[in-house]
Amino acid sequence: MSFGGPQWPQEPQQPGQQPFGQQPGGQPAQQQYGQGYGRQGQQGQQPNQQQGPPFGGQPSPFPGATTDGTPDWGALADASAAGRRRKRWLVIGGGALAALVVGAIVATAVVKSNKTDDPAKNGTVTPTGSAAPTDAPTPGPSFSSVAPPPPPNPKDFISDEKKDKAPLSAEGLFPGKKLTMNSRAYTKGATSSTTNCASVAQGGLGAVLTKNGCDRVIRATYVKDGVAITVGVAVFPNEAAALKAKNQATGGIAPLAGAGVKDFCRATVCLRRANSIGRYAYFTQAGFLDGKKVTTSDQAVFRASDDLGTFAFNQIYARGKSQASAAAGAPGE
């Protein structure tokens, strides 16, 4: 096993010799006896035979010295090799011990981390007090496999008299004393409501309303800057009848005077229009209060007719929307 860092310490090398305890190439030297220096004195003597201390009986200045004062190079090489082995084992043992300590620290941190993360992973928190923790997972939300029904369509409620049950009146369709459309303010005049549909029609419109089963006509008149507009809403049993009345319309709704508005559109040319939504057909007649004939260049009359037709449409649709909202919130719907 090898470790990074400094290399093993080397003994100083004598000139012309290999390092103590090594052969060329770095291999440890083998112990040899019977030749050269080391543990043999003069040739022919027995190995390890001790000589008397030199210099008048003084001890050898260092271990491994021979009796003649010459160092025992073999003994020094053995001592150096033994020292290197001890250092090597100390470093190896120290590295192994450090690895064990680091492993123990990491293992402890992992265990603590797992214990800390468990509540987040499981979605539970250890209860306090005397209650025992439970291993049962927290139940998730449940959803019905049955798709909810779509919300009611407002047009369904204004297309058939069997569903269109909300109260119907002139004040309900045309509330207040004024209305504003596209930043243009109109003042309301007279209003009326009748079940005799033909009586409030001009030309051939009365016959058309009667033939298609008209139940009621509600009218209101508005004025602005010398222009008067009467809007009439005719009510039919179903959408098909209202659509036929619009397509067959001829003549127009009768102008409604009163409440400060004098007669208009008498023996002159006025702008007449017809449209429908659901079981309702609505008609407008617009002209000048002074009896002037309406031409295509009179944009004020056309704008007034557009504004009142749009207002009638919005009011009828709002009627269906309110009934649809009530049905959506009612039990069993």
Residue, then its C-alpha position, 0 to 999 in steps of 0.5 A: m500500500s502506498f500513500g501520498g506525501p513525503q517518501w520514506p526517509q533515506e540514510p546518507q550515502q557513502p561515496g561509492q557505496q549503495p545506501f545502507g540496507q539496500q541493493p541497487g534498484g532499491q531492494p533490501a540488502q540480504q544479510q550475508y556472513g563469511q565475507g567482507y565487513g559486518r560481523q566478521g573480523q579477520q579472515g578465518q575467525q568465527p562469526n560474531q566473535q567479539q574483540g576486546p575494546p580498543f583504546g585502553g578498554q573504552p567502550s565502542p563509540f557506537p553500536g556495531a563498531t568492531t574492536d579495531g575501531t572500524p564501523d560494522w557496516g552490516a549492523l548499521a544497515d540492519a539497524s537502518a532497515a529496521g528503523r525504516r520498517r518501523k516508520r513504514w508500519l507507523v505511517i500505515g497504522g496511522g493512516a488506517l486509524a485516520a480512515l477508521v475515524v473519518g468513516a465513523i464520523v461520516a457514518t454518524a452524520v449519515v445516520k443523523s441526516n437520515k433521522t432528520d430527513d425522515p419526517a420530511k420524506n414520510g410527511t409525518v412529524t413525531p408527536t409530542g406528549s404521551a401519544a405514540p408515533t404511528d407508521a401509517p402514511t398520511p392519507g392523500p386527497s381523494f377525487s371522484s372519478v365522475a366528471p362534474p356536469p358542465p355549468p348551465n348555458p344562459k341561452d338555454f334559459i331564454s330559449d324556452e318558456k318552460k325554463d324561462k320563469a324569471p319575472l318579466s316587466a318593462e322596468g326589469l328590462f329597461p331600469g332607471k331613468k337613463l342609460t349610457m352606451n359607448s359613453r353616450a347618455y340617453t334619457k328614458g321616456a315612456t314605457s309600456s307592456t301589452t299582450n296584444c302584440a299586433s296593437v303596437a306594430q306598424g305595417g305587416l309586423g303585427a301579422v308576423l308577430t301574431k302568426n308566430g305566437c307572440d305572447r307580449v311586447i314590452r317597449a321603451t323610448y329614449v332620446k338624445d340630441g333631437v333623436a328619439i328611439t323606441v325599442g320593442v321586445a317581443v316574447f315568443p314560446n321558443e327560439a324557433a318562433a322568435l327567429k321566424a318573426k325576425n326573418q319575416a319582419t316587415g313594417g316596424i315597431a310603433p313609436l312610443a311617445g309620452a313622458g316628455v317625448k312628443d310623437f315622432c316617425r309619423a309620415t316621414v322616413c325613419l330607421r327600422r331594425a330587427n334582431s333576436i336572441g333566444r325566444y326574444a325578438y327585438f325591434t327598433q325605430a329611430g328618427f328625428l323629433d322634428g320630423k326630418k327624414v333619415t338618410t344614410s348620412d345621419q350617423a347620429v340616428f344609426r348610432a342611437s339605433d345600434d346603442l339601443g339594440t345592443f342594450a336590449f340584447n345585453q338585458i335579455y342575455a343577463r336575464g338568462k345568465s342570472q337564471a343559469s347561476a341560480a340553477a347551478g347553485a341549487p341542490g340537485e341541479 
